[in-house]
């Protein structure tokens, strides 16, 4: 998934097609942030927020990192109320809509 994501960044950007692609983007940006801090690079203070606002439609996947919400992906009422994509692992590679498609290696 990360290879597909970086290829998309290099060619022409399209927003992530599935939860797995959003998570791959988050990992890529986490790594860039680590490099920026480690080497004390001179980048704008809000570079990550600005970039994320341009690259992803929403931040539903952040729920997966909130320990207070552990297990939310199994709570149908919570998922419906928040209007978020299915977040169970088995759903991570499902395209968000029919207009999207995930790479062949991520399909059943």
Beta strands, then each sheet from edge to edge (+ up, - down):
end
